[in-house]
Amino acid sequence: MINCKLKNLILILILFNSFAVHAETTNVLKLSCEYDPNFITKKTTNVDSLKSEELDTMEVCKSLHCRDIVEVNKYNKSKDEIEYRLRNSWFNHQGILLDDFLITENTISINTFVSQAYFLESYLIDRITGKTIRTFYRFDNPDFLFNINKLEKNATDNNPLFEENGRLSLKTIKSFSLEPWEVFYFEGKCLEGVGL
């Protein structure tokens, strides 16, 4: 009887420890970013010129955050599967999967996959000066969704629309000549660590 309880306890501890190892999260990069509202620009496609209006950069800063903490976290889903996710004020829950993430001696480049809400974000950061270009893409309009559905029907194994696991990358979107309906460009500074 005691032997059986001891075996069950050991089995539970082994399972608990193995699960903890597989679900481990590590912070790989933490940036403190600030963007100048005077250097925010917006590109909009398929907009009637009569409807064009001046960009309210304060409203853009309010919704897309001109002061932000940006993190890249590494998730060990299993021994063989690792995911990198970006977390910031916009993608703030569990983060968004990264398509490209590259750190060199002089630069940091980050590109996310398209989110379920059809947003995508990219960063190009000079590690020496902190100079940063942040680009926020919006694909959440009916024309884009119509074109995605049409392309999905015509996609082949040799030319798939989605990456494995149903992900849509900026490279794929560009290869099919699809355009976001709205793109925001931010210029500012991101420094490694917290606090500018």
Number of C-alpha atoms within 10 A of each C-alpha: 6 7 8 9 10 11 12 12 12 12 12 12 12 12 11 11 11 12 13 12 13 16 13 13 16 11 12 11 15 19 20 18 24 21 22 14 17 11 11 21 16 16 12 14 10 10 11 8 7 6 6 9 7 6 11 11 17 14 11 16 16 10 11 15 17 21 18 18 20 23 20 22 22 18 17 18 15 14 9 7 9 14 15 22 21 25 19 19 15 16 17 12 10 11 19 26 21 21 20 14 16 10 12 9 8 11 16 17 16 18 23 23 22 22 18 11 9 16 20 24 23 21 18 18 22 19 18 10 12 20 18 23 18 21 19 17 21 20 20 15 12 10 15 17 13 11 13 17 13 11 14 13 10 11 13 10 6 6 10 13 23 15 12 8 6 8 15 20 21 20 12 16 16 11 10 13 8 15 18 23 18 18 20 17 16 23 19 20 22 30 22 16 14 13 12 12
